[in-house]
Amino acid sequence: MQILIATSNPHKLGEIRSIIKDKAIEFLTLDALPDKIDEPAEDQDTFEGNAVLKARHYAKATGMLCLADDSGLEVDALGGEPGVRSARYSNTDGPRADRDAANSLALLKNLADTPIEKRTARFVCAMALVDGRAQSGPDAAPRFHAELGNDPASPPKAPHGNAGLNTNPSTAIPDLPLISVVRGTLEGRILTIEEADDPTHPERGRGSNGFGYDPIVFVPDLNKTIAQLIPDEKNAISHRGDAVRKMWPHIYTNFSDGIKYESGEMPKTRELFRDFVRDFMSAAITDHDRARALLQEFPKLRNTPVTLGESVLHYLAIEAYSEAVEFLIREGFEVDSRNEFGDTPLIDVVSIGETQTAEVLLRNGADPNAESDTKDCVLFCAIRSGVPKLVEMLLKHGASVGYVNNTGESAIDIVGEAEENSQEIERVLREAIDAESHK
């Protein structure tokens, strides 16, 4: 199944692919189309309105399933501004970097007299899914179908010439049915001018990894701005990632084949088993009653590996579905199952810096001293991930600060391997070592 993403931004494509990894779905961007389609005027008053407008526009043009989003920043003290005007808040023209700086500076000036406790804000991403195939009936083929290359990292390319595209679809076809619209958010607050690394240029905020308002949006739980996060950290909490995770069950529910299974027997073919597992995972995320019913029919699913030797719990833990993970633990899934590489769910979750799911696993009895096949423990994985909160969490739940791996290295010895925050992590470790020595 192909889904067109209404963007030419490869970073959006990468973020969506990092969350929805189902190989049965082929995501394409506008760059894959054989002809440029006129852009719609994004003139709606809400993010949801603009997302639906774009999804319908490009679905009409291509006859495809189309996923579109609109995103921006809402600041409570400004009544939700910049909102849908986030990209043009300062009315500045020119290169993206100049516009970003001008927008951030305008926002900071408008908040000049606003105290920290009232500078709450959030990034918002509204995402809409429209089925352009409905233009000619439910079984109609799209007017455009991409030729897929061999490199899964590269966007597929369309055949040359016009493949039946309607390059100006605004009035040619009646409105198409909206499958779903969801909203993802990332909560934070706006830095004060004094908190910027260089108060003479407060629009630069803190950090250099982001764009737009990222350098001036501070996330208290992480004690960082968005621009100070590494990509994996940002993807784990981003507003777009939140929206994609909320959209995935709607994609699955509306377009899966709905395979029926004989009671009590696990599906015997790879294709049936794959569809069954998708069905169960979707239920574990969105419909716990259905998931329980499937488990009653297929109790073997609790200890049946589904991919790379991973259980369903292990897979959903890596995908950061923390509520689904907690549900599965309550339903009897093993919290410390191991995949074919010898890693437990906690080892893998900690390695990618995912704090919320790690906390769920630890709270439900995951071993904080589990070793991988490389004979490194969970604590070492947390150190390398560069997330001090994970190191603190593991120590709180009983991880041994005195652990030594098979090459004779201790936790302090590998602090230099942290992706970032090595000084903060070293401080946490030394405090734990000192506390241990005084027992």
Secondary structure, DSSP 8 states (H G I E B T S, - for coil): -EEEES---HHHHHHHHHH---TT-EEEEGGGSSS---------SSHHHHHHHHHHHHHHHHSSEEEEEEEEEEEGGGTT-BGGGGGGTT---S-HHHHHHHHHHHHHHHTTT--GGG-EEEEEEEEEEEEGGGGG-TT---S---B--S-TTS--B--SS--S--SS-TTTS----EEEEEEEEEEEEE--GGGSSSTTSGGG-S-SS--TTGGGEEETTTTEEGGGS-HHHHHHH-HHHHHHHHHHHHHHHHHS------TT----SHHHHHHHHHHHHHHHHH-HHHHHHHHHH-GGGGG---BTTB-HHHHHHHTT-HHHHHHHHHTT--TT---TTS--HHHHHHHTT-HHHHHHHHHTT--TT-B-TTS-BHHHHHHHHT-HHHHHHHHHTT--TT-B-TTS-BTGGGGGG-SS-HHHHHHHHHHHHHHHHT-
